[in-house]
Amino acid sequence: MSGAAGFDAATRERFADLVVGFAANVQEGQIVAIGAELGKEEMVRALAASAYRHGARFVDVTYFDLRVKRARIQHSREAYLDFVPSWMGERLLELGRQRCARIGLTGPSDPSALEGLDAARAGRDQLPFLKETGKVVDERTTNWTAVPCPTAAWAALVHPGLGPDAALGRLCEQLLHVCRLDEADPIAAWRERQAALVGVAERLSALRLDALRFTGPGTDLAVGLLPSSRFQAAAFETVDGIRHMPNLPSEEIFTSPDPERTEGVVRSTKPLVLGGSIVRGLEVEFRAGRAVRIEAEENAEVLRGYAARDEGAARLGEVALVDGQGRIGALETVFFDTLLDENAASHIALGAAFAFAVDGPDRERLNSSAIHVDFMIGGPDVDVIGLTADGAEVPVLRDGVWHV
């Protein structure tokens, strides 16, 4: 599995079949949309071949070029930086209307593409993220998944002390491990893990907690919950009954919090990759639910730009918990990829909430925004305590172990 191509051909085929047949669960006759950065063409082709073997009617591929984004940030008129052509969002909505499947490839293929740019300008251009994503996810009209794709450039970022071939080989081994492709039956392994997480989510939801409190080095944060906030695991079902796994791998349980009741200071425990920029040493202070201070050792202006996008961009739309039994955190590797790093540690997200995580009138109280940005705040030295409406404390997660 060494060499510039990442996985070898046989491994790509096995990986693609797991993604298409299980995670996205592509159905006979479906249109399949695949999105990726340039540099991931071989994996895209393997996914397309698998989709056609599974009965796809058509596979539609879109590639995003970070070097074109760099040119825009460098040279575009200031007034145009946050412009998004209407057909991009309309395409996504049409994928929902036509009940398509969606597959996205994560992992930076060109980590240095946005280096040296003005961080404030970079924060204005949030592509390839589209605000319509939240609507399609909430309406559950597509069976979708996001999965990692190894590249030589990503491997060099994650394992800088190794030579190119060794770094790529190590990254490939790690991705196979966290995706459970090193198991004799990866699907059975994932179903077992999903069942365990669904059980924790159900027990935690039954407690009807009023808030969660995170405490650790540099962190003392209380996140208020809504009366009907319901914890979920990454075992989704579309409105048409198609089961799918939106993130592969996924080790989290999550819910939508009260956007007006977050208080305190939190320090990110892992770097955040945001629109091609890396934000390191992030610290955020919340008052009355709003992020009033965003500081970082590098690229704070990028996240500040996102948080200024609209009224809800500086409030929370998600709180997620990750235990120590997942495979990602145990590797003690910073992957510089939100899909992986957020499933190594508990996290929160600025921006849009998930409507399906609450019921009834609480849906009117959910945070609404054109952004959704996760950043990691958990780890073995960060405890999570549940607070009831009458002030009682309930241990939830300590030393990476569930107490519910």
C-alpha positions as CSV (number, residue, x, y, z in Angstrom):
1,M,0.0,0.0,0.0
2,S,2.9,2.3,-0.4
3,G,3.4,4.7,-3.3
4,A,1.7,7.8,-4.5
5,A,-1.6,6.2,-5.2
6,G,-2.6,5.4,-1.6
7,F,-4.5,2.1,-1.4
8,D,-3.6,-0.6,-3.9
9,A,-6.2,-1.5,-6.4
10,A,-7.6,-4.5,-4.5
11,T,-7.9,-2.5,-1.3
12,R,-9.6,0.4,-3.1
13,E,-12.2,-2.0,-4.4
14,R,-12.8,-3.5,-0.9
15,F,-13.0,0.0,0.6
16,A,-15.3,1.2,-2.2
17,D,-17.7,-1.7,-1.8
18,L,-17.9,-1.0,2.0
19,V,-18.7,2.6,1.3
20,V,-21.2,2.0,-1.5
21,G,-22.9,-1.1,-0.2
22,F,-23.0,-0.3,3.5
23,A,-22.2,3.3,4.5
24,A,-24.1,5.0,1.6
25,N,-26.2,1.9,0.9
26,V,-26.7,2.7,-2.7
27,Q,-30.0,1.3,-4.1
28,E,-30.9,-0.2,-7.5
29,G,-31.6,2.6,-9.9
30,Q,-30.3,5.5,-7.8
31,I,-28.3,8.4,-9.0
32,V,-25.0,8.7,-7.0
33,A,-23.2,12.0,-6.5
34,I,-19.6,11.8,-5.6
35,G,-17.6,14.9,-4.4
36,A,-13.9,15.1,-4.0
37,E,-10.8,17.4,-4.2
38,L,-8.5,17.0,-7.1
39,G,-5.9,14.3,-6.3
40,K,-8.4,11.7,-5.3
41,E,-9.4,10.5,-8.8
42,E,-8.4,6.8,-8.3
43,M,-10.6,6.4,-5.3
44,V,-13.5,8.3,-7.1
45,R,-13.2,5.8,-10.0
46,A,-13.3,2.8,-7.6
47,L,-16.4,4.2,-5.9
48,A,-18.0,4.8,-9.3
49,A,-17.3,1.3,-10.4
50,S,-18.7,-0.1,-7.2
51,A,-21.8,2.1,-7.5
52,Y,-22.5,0.8,-11.0
53,R,-22.0,-2.8,-9.7
54,H,-24.6,-2.1,-7.1
55,G,-27.1,-1.0,-9.7
56,A,-26.6,2.8,-9.8
57,R,-28.4,4.5,-12.7
58,F,-25.8,7.2,-13.1
59,V,-22.7,8.4,-11.2
60,D,-22.2,12.2,-11.2
61,V,-18.7,13.4,-10.0
62,T,-17.7,16.9,-9.0
63,Y,-14.1,17.9,-8.2
64,F,-13.1,20.9,-6.1
65,D,-9.8,22.6,-6.9
66,L,-8.2,24.4,-3.8
67,R,-5.7,26.1,-6.1
68,V,-8.6,27.9,-7.9
69,K,-10.0,28.8,-4.5
70,R,-6.5,30.2,-3.6
71,A,-6.6,32.4,-6.7
72,R,-10.1,33.7,-5.7
73,I,-9.0,34.6,-2.2
74,Q,-5.9,36.3,-3.6
75,H,-7.4,38.3,-6.4
76,S,-11.2,38.5,-6.1
77,R,-12.9,41.8,-5.3
78,E,-13.8,41.9,-1.6
79,A,-17.5,42.2,-2.3
80,Y,-17.5,38.9,-4.3
81,L,-15.6,36.6,-1.8
82,D,-18.7,35.1,-0.2
83,F,-20.7,34.8,-3.5
84,V,-22.0,31.2,-4.3
85,P,-23.6,30.6,-7.6
86,S,-27.3,29.6,-7.2
87,W,-26.9,26.4,-9.2
88,M,-24.5,24.9,-6.7
89,G,-27.1,24.9,-3.9
90,E,-29.9,24.1,-6.4
91,R,-28.0,21.0,-7.5
92,L,-27.8,19.8,-3.9
93,L,-31.5,20.4,-3.3
94,E,-32.3,18.5,-6.6
95,L,-30.3,15.5,-5.4
96,G,-32.7,15.4,-2.4
97,R,-35.8,15.9,-4.6
98,Q,-34.7,13.0,-6.8
99,R,-33.8,10.8,-3.7
100,C,-30.1,10.4,-4.8
101,A,-27.2,8.9,-2.9
102,R,-24.3,11.1,-1.9
103,I,-20.6,10.2,-1.2
104,G,-18.0,12.8,-0.1
105,L,-14.2,12.1,0.2
106,T,-12.4,13.8,3.1
107,G,-8.7,14.3,3.9
108,P,-6.6,17.2,2.6
109,S,-5.1,16.4,-0.8
110,D,-3.3,19.8,-1.0
111,P,-2.7,21.0,2.6
112,S,-0.5,23.9,1.6
113,A,-2.9,25.3,-1.0
114,L,-4.1,28.2,1.2
115,E,-0.9,28.9,3.1
116,G,0.2,32.6,3.4
117,L,-3.2,34.0,2.5
118,D,-5.0,36.7,4.5
119,A,-7.0,34.7,7.0
120,A,-9.9,37.2,7.1
121,R,-10.4,36.9,3.3
122,A,-10.0,33.1,3.5
123,G,-12.8,33.1,6.1
124,R,-15.2,34.8,3.6
125,D,-15.0,32.0,1.0
126,Q,-16.5,29.0,2.6
127,L,-16.7,26.7,-0.4
128,P,-17.0,23.8,-0.9
129,F,-19.5,24.0,2.0
130,L,-23.0,24.8,0.9
131,K,-25.7,26.2,3.2
132,E,-28.3,23.9,1.5
133,T,-26.5,20.9,3.1
134,G,-28.4,21.4,6.4
135,K,-31.8,21.3,4.7
136,V,-31.1,18.1,2.8
137,V,-29.8,16.4,5.9
138,D,-32.7,17.5,8.0
139,E,-35.2,16.4,5.4
140,R,-33.5,13.0,5.1
141,T,-34.0,12.9,1.4
142,T,-30.6,11.4,0.5
143,N,-28.7,8.4,1.8
144,W,-25.2,9.8,2.2
145,T,-21.8,9.3,3.7
146,A,-18.4,11.0,4.1
147,V,-15.3,8.8,4.1
148,P,-11.5,9.5,4.2
149,C,-9.3,9.1,1.1
150,P,-5.5,8.7,1.6
151,T,-3.1,10.9,-0.4
152,A,0.6,11.4,-0.3
153,A,0.3,15.1,0.7
154,W,-2.1,14.2,3.6
155,A,0.3,11.5,4.7
156,A,3.2,13.9,4.8
157,L,1.2,16.3,7.0
158,V,0.1,13.6,9.4
159,H,3.5,11.7,9.6
160,P,6.2,14.4,8.9
161,G,8.9,12.3,10.5
162,L,8.6,9.5,7.9
163,G,9.7,9.3,4.3
164,P,7.0,9.7,1.6
165,D,6.4,6.0,1.0
166,A,6.5,5.1,4.7
167,A,4.1,8.0,5.6
168,L,1.6,7.0,3.0
169,G,1.8,3.4,4.0
170,R,1.2,4.3,7.7
171,L,-1.7,6.5,6.9
172,C,-3.3,3.8,4.7
173,E,-2.9,1.2,7.5
174,Q,-4.5,3.6,10.0
175,L,-7.5,4.3,7.7
176,L,-8.1,0.7,7.1
177,H,-8.0,0.1,10.9
178,V,-10.4,2.9,11.9
179,C,-12.8,1.9,9.0
180,R,-12.6,-1.7,10.4
181,L,-11.5,-3.0,7.0
182,D,-8.9,-5.1,8.9
183,E,-11.8,-7.2,10.2
184,A,-12.9,-10.4,8.5
185,D,-16.4,-8.9,8.3
186,P,-16.3,-5.1,8.5
187,I,-20.0,-4.7,8.2
188,A,-20.7,-6.9,11.2
189,A,-18.0,-5.0,13.1
190,W,-19.7,-1.7,12.3
191,R,-23.2,-3.0,13.2
192,E,-21.8,-4.1,16.6
193,R,-20.3,-0.7,17.3
194,Q,-23.4,1.1,16.1
195,A,-25.6,-1.0,18.4
196,A,-23.4,-0.1,21.4
197,L,-23.5,3.7,20.6
198,V,-27.3,3.6,20.0
199,G,-27.7,2.0,23.4
200,V,-25.7,4.8,25.1
201,A,-27.6,7.5,23.2
202,E,-30.9,6.0,24.3
203,R,-29.8,5.8,28.0
204,L,-28.5,9.4,27.9
205,S,-31.6,10.7,26.2
206,A,-33.8,9.0,28.9
207,L,-32.0,11.1,31.6
208,R,-33.6,14.3,30.2
209,L,-30.6,16.4,31.2
210,D,-30.8,20.2,31.3
211,A,-27.1,20.7,30.4
212,L,-23.7,19.1,29.8
213,R,-20.6,20.5,31.5
214,F,-17.1,20.0,30.1
215,T,-14.1,20.5,32.4
216,G,-10.5,20.0,31.6
217,P,-7.3,22.0,30.9
218,G,-8.3,25.4,29.7
219,T,-12.0,24.3,29.5
220,D,-15.0,25.0,31.7
221,L,-18.0,25.0,29.5
222,A,-21.7,24.4,30.1
223,V,-23.9,23.6,27.1
224,G,-27.7,23.9,27.7
225,L,-30.0,21.3,26.2
226,L,-33.6,21.7,25.0
227,P,-36.4,19.7,26.8
228,S,-36.6,17.3,23.9
229,S,-32.9,17.1,22.9
230,R,-32.4,13.5,21.9
231,F,-29.0,11.9,21.4
232,Q,-28.3,10.1,18.2
233,A,-25.7,7.7,16.8
234,A,-24.6,7.6,13.2
235,A,-27.2,5.1,12.2
236,F,-29.5,7.1,10.0
237,E,-32.6,6.3,7.9
238,T,-34.0,8.3,5.0
239,V,-37.7,9.3,4.7
240,D,-38.0,6.3,2.3
241,G,-36.5,3.8,4.9
242,I,-32.9,3.5,3.4
243,R,-30.5,2.9,6.3
244,H,-27.1,4.5,5.9
245,M,-24.1,5.6,7.9
246,P,-23.4,9.3,7.3
247,N,-19.8,9.2,8.5
248,L,-17.4,6.3,8.0
249,P,-15.8,6.0,10.5
250,S,-18.1,7.3,13.2
251,E,-17.6,6.9,17.0
252,E,-19.9,9.7,18.3
253,I,-23.3,10.3,19.8
254,F,-24.7,13.8,19.3
255,T,-27.7,16.1,19.7
256,S,-28.9,19.7,19.1
257,P,-28.5,22.0,22.1
258,D,-30.2,25.2,23.3
259,P,-28.5,27.9,21.2
260,E,-29.1,30.5,24.0
261,R,-27.6,28.6,26.9
262,T,-23.9,28.0,26.4
263,E,-21.6,29.6,29.0
264,G,-17.8,29.5,29.7
265,V,-14.5,29.0,28.0
266,V,-13.4,26.0,25.9
267,R,-10.0,25.1,24.4
268,S,-9.9,22.9,21.3
269,T,-7.9,19.7,21.9
270,K,-7.1,19.2,18.2
271,P,-6.3,21.4,15.2
272,L,-9.3,22.4,13.0
273,V,-9.1,22.2,9.2
274,L,-11.5,24.8,7.9
275,G,-12.0,25.4,4.1
276,G,-8.4,24.4,3.5
277,S,-6.8,26.4,6.4
278,I,-5.6,24.9,9.7
279,V,-6.6,26.6,12.9
280,R,-4.4,25.7,15.8
281,G,-4.6,26.4,19.5
282,L,-8.2,27.5,19.3
283,E,-9.9,29.0,22.4
284,V,-13.6,30.2,22.4
285,E,-15.5,32.1,25.1
286,F,-19.3,31.9,25.2
287,R,-21.8,34.2,26.9
288,A,-25.6,33.7,26.8
289,G,-25.0,31.1,24.0
290,R,-22.9,33.3,21.8
291,A,-19.2,33.0,21.0
292,V,-18.0,36.4,22.1
293,R,-14.2,35.7,21.8
294,I,-12.4,33.5,19.3
295,E,-8.6,33.3,19.7
296,A,-6.1,30.9,18.2
297,E,-2.4,30.5,17.8
298,E,-2.9,30.3,14.0
299,N,-5.7,31.4,11.6
300,A,-8.2,32.7,14.2
301,E,-9.5,35.1,11.6
302,V,-10.7,32.2,9.4
303,L,-13.1,31.0,12.1
304,R,-14.0,34.5,13.0
305,G,-15.1,35.0,9.4
306,Y,-17.3,31.9,9.6
307,A,-18.8,32.9,12.9
308,A,-19.7,36.3,11.4
309,R,-21.6,34.8,8.5
310,D,-25.1,35.3,10.0
311,E,-26.9,35.6,13.3
312,G,-26.7,31.9,14.2
313,A,-23.1,31.4,13.1
314,A,-21.7,32.3,16.5
315,R,-24.1,29.9,18.4
316,L,-24.0,26.2,18.8
317,G,-25.9,23.8,16.6
318,E,-24.4,20.5,17.9
319,V,-22.8,18.9,21.0
320,A,-21.3,15.5,20.5
321,L,-19.6,12.9,22.9
322,V,-17.0,10.4,22.0
323,D,-15.8,7.6,24.4
324,G,-12.4,5.9,24.6
325,Q,-13.5,2.7,23.0
326,G,-13.4,4.0,19.4
327,R,-10.4,3.2,17.2
328,I,-9.4,6.8,16.2
329,G,-8.5,8.3,19.6
330,A,-6.4,5.2,20.6
331,L,-4.0,5.9,17.7
332,E,-3.0,9.3,19.3
333,T,-2.7,10.8,15.9
334,V,-3.8,14.2,14.7
335,F,-5.2,13.6,11.3
336,F,-5.9,17.3,10.3
337,D,-9.3,16.1,9.0
338,T,-12.5,16.9,10.9
339,L,-14.2,13.6,9.9
340,L,-11.5,11.7,11.8
341,D,-10.5,14.1,14.5
342,E,-14.1,14.8,15.6
343,N,-14.6,11.1,16.0
344,A,-11.5,10.8,18.2
345,A,-12.8,13.4,20.8
346,S,-16.0,15.0,22.0
347,H,-16.8,18.2,20.0
348,I,-19.2,21.1,19.5
349,A,-20.3,22.8,16.3
350,L,-21.0,26.4,15.6
351,G,-23.9,27.0,13.2
352,A,-26.8,25.0,12.0
353,A,-28.6,22.5,14.3
354,F,-30.1,19.1,13.4
355,A,-33.9,19.4,13.4
356,F,-34.3,15.6,13.7
357,A,-32.6,15.6,17.1
358,V,-35.5,17.4,18.8
359,D,-39.3,17.2,18.8
360,G,-42.3,19.5,18.5
361,P,-42.0,23.2,19.6
362,D,-38.3,22.8,20.3
363,R,-37.7,22.8,16.5
364,E,-38.6,26.5,16.5
365,R,-35.9,27.2,19.0
366,L,-33.1,25.4,17.2
367,N,-30.1,27.4,15.9
368,S,-30.3,28.3,12.2
369,S,-27.2,29.3,10.1
370,A,-25.6,28.9,6.7
371,I,-22.5,27.3,8.4
372,H,-21.8,24.1,10.5
373,V,-18.3,24.0,11.9
374,D,-17.2,21.2,14.3
375,F,-14.2,21.6,16.6
376,M,-12.8,19.1,19.0
377,I,-12.9,19.9,22.8
378,G,-12.7,16.4,24.4
379,G,-10.1,13.9,25.4
380,P,-9.1,11.6,28.3
381,D,-8.5,14.6,30.6
382,V,-11.8,16.3,29.8
383,D,-14.7,15.2,32.0
384,V,-18.4,15.5,31.0
385,I,-21.0,15.9,33.7
386,G,-24.8,16.0,33.1
387,L,-26.8,18.6,35.0
388,T,-30.5,18.0,35.8
389,A,-33.1,20.8,35.9
390,D,-32.8,20.8,39.8
391,G,-29.1,21.1,39.7
392,A,-28.0,17.5,40.4
393,E,-24.8,16.2,38.7
394,V,-24.8,13.0,36.8
395,P,-21.4,11.6,35.6
396,V,-21.5,11.0,31.8
397,L,-18.0,10.5,30.5
398,R,-14.8,10.3,32.6
399,D,-11.4,9.1,31.5
400,G,-13.0,8.1,28.2
401,V,-15.5,5.7,29.9
402,W,-19.3,6.0,29.7
403,H,-21.1,6.3,33.1
404,V,-24.6,6.0,31.7
